Amino acid sequence: MGVFVFLPLVLPLTAWPVARLAEHHLHPRTATRLLACVSGVLAVCSTVCLALLMVVGTAQLPGNPLPDGWSDPEVREAVPYDEVAGKIAIPALFAVLASCARAAWRHHRVRSRADRALAGLPATSVVVLPDESPYAYALPGRRGRVVVTTAMLATLTGPERRALFAHERAHLDARHHRFLLTVQLAARANPFLRPLRTAVTYTTERWADEEAAARIGSRRVVARAVGKAALISRGTPSVTLAGFAAAGPVPRRVAALLGPAPAAGVWPSLFTRAGLAAWGAAAGTTVSALSSANSAVTLFVILKAATPL
C-alpha cells in the first residue's frame, strides 16, 4: 500500500484542465459523459482511500473492531500506516458520507415535492402552471414532464415556445438529471471535483440547446429563446432541477448557438491542449482506480491471513 493509498485524494487535480477545455473543444454530449464518468470514478476512489486510511491508521487504537491478529508486528510491518492520518480520516469519511446522503436526499425531496404538487393535474407531458413567476424545468420520473408557467409562455413567441419544449424534452430524453446528480455527489466526496460539477452543469445545458436547435431547425431561434428567458426570469428562485435558463453562463450559451454547430464524435488530437488535458484526466483516473484497487486488495489479503478462521 504505502504512499499510493494517498494518491486518489489528490489525483482529481489532473481533471481540472479538461473541465475547462472540454466546454470549448468537445461536443456537449461527449463532454458531459466524459466529465461525469471521470467525476464518478475519482469520487469512489477517493472515498475508498479514506476508508483504507481509517482502517489502517486506527488498527492499534483501543476498541477497534479488527481481529487481534491485525496487531501482529509482522502484519504491521507489511502494511505501512500513519496513526495521525487514520484519525483524521475518521471524521473526513463520516463527513463525506453525510454530505453525499444529504445531497441525494435533497434531490429526492425536490422531485417528490414537485410530483405531489402536480398530482392533481392531467397526466400530460407538458404541465402549464398559472404562475406569475417565469420559469420552466424538466421533471424526471417514470413519465417525465416539462413544467412551465404561464408567465414564461406569455413572453415567448410560437417558435421560441417550441424551442423551450424541445430543450426541456432533451433533458428528459438524455437523463441529464443522472449526470448532474453524479457530479453533485462527486463534488461532495472530494472538493477537488467541484470544477467538474460546474462544467457538467454547463455542458448539459449546451447539450439540450443543441438538441433543441436540431429539432426545430433554427439555432438563432433557440438562442433568442434562451436569452429572452434568462432576462425575464432574473431574480426568480430556481429549483435544483435542470431549467431552461437557470443553469450555465447564458451569454456563452447564446454565443455558442449563434456560431456553427459543434462537430459530433470528434476527439481532439493528442497534440492539442484539449487532447493533452483529456488524456491527462484519463491517466489520472486510471492511476487512481488502480491505486485504490491495489490498496483494497492488499488490505483484504492481509486481513484474511491475519484473521483466524
Buried (B, 14 or more C-beta within 10 A) or exposed (E): BEEBBBBBBBBBBBBBBBBBBBBEBBBBBBBBBBBBBBBBBBBBBBBBBBBBBBBBBBBBEEEBEBEEBBEEEEBBEBBEBBEEBBBBBBEBBEEBBEBBEEBBEEBEEBBEEBEEEBEEEEEEEBBBBEBEBBBBBBBBEEEBBBBBBEBBBEBBEEBBBBBBBBBBBBBBEBEBBEBBBBBBBBBBBBEBBBBBBBBBBBBBBBBBBBBBBBBBEBBEBBBBBBBBBBEBBEEBEEBBBBBBBBBBBBEBBBEBBEEEEBEEEEEBEEEEBBBBBBBBBBEBBEBBBBBBEBBBEBBEEBBEEBEEE
